[in-house]
Amino acid sequence: MMILRSSPASPFVRKVRMAANILGLEREIVLESADTSTPNDTIRQQNPLGKIPALVIEDGSVLFDSRVILEYLDQRAGGGKIVPRDPVARIAALRLQALCDGILDASILTIYEARWRPAEKHEAKWLEHQAGKVERGLAALEAAPPPLDSPPNVGQITLACTLGYRDFRFGDAWRQDHPRLAAWIEDFAARVPAFAATKPPV
């Protein structure tokens, strides 16, 4: 069995769980919580960066981050399932994944600013900088929503996690200005049961 060091609210953990579900590998993974803010949590030995997700495979090796883990899971499932083999399709999927990962990074940094610093010490320019990344990223995706493959590829999985995280942490206000993305995520949710199966707890 593989061990996934995780936290229920992490969108990057959700990426891995969703991919495993889509690939039929979820029964080969045991979830084990990790507290990245606790110095004595073993996550810091498993991943020197102290970040989740980290996947401990059967030989004791540890894989991180989510992009590497998804690549590994795809190979474990036979390859070419969620990471396209065709060079053009592969680059498109990886590019979409990179854009959505960037939106997630900016979103999480915004959350951390509120969590780690008192309100009177929030850095407005920093928050505006992160908000700009999110706004430009969502605008680019709204202008040209990606197709939805069956099964979804790594880029499409990451987009679903990104929009799900915006709903989870920031509410659904983004939907008003991005109706095409709102329609896309509803279609994804209807066609991919793994989306509901990996929804973070309220």
Secondary structure, DSSP 8 states (H G I E B T S, - for coil): -EEEEE-TT-HHHHHHHHHHHHHT-GGGEEEEE--TT-TTSTHHHHSTT--S-EEE-TTS-EE-SHHHHHHHHHHHTTSSSSS-SSHHHHHHHHHHHHHHHHHHHHHHHHHHHHHHS-GGG--HHHHHHHHHHHHHHHHHHHHS-----SS--HHHHHHHHHHHHHHHHH-STHHHH-HHHHHHHHHHHHH-HHHHHT----
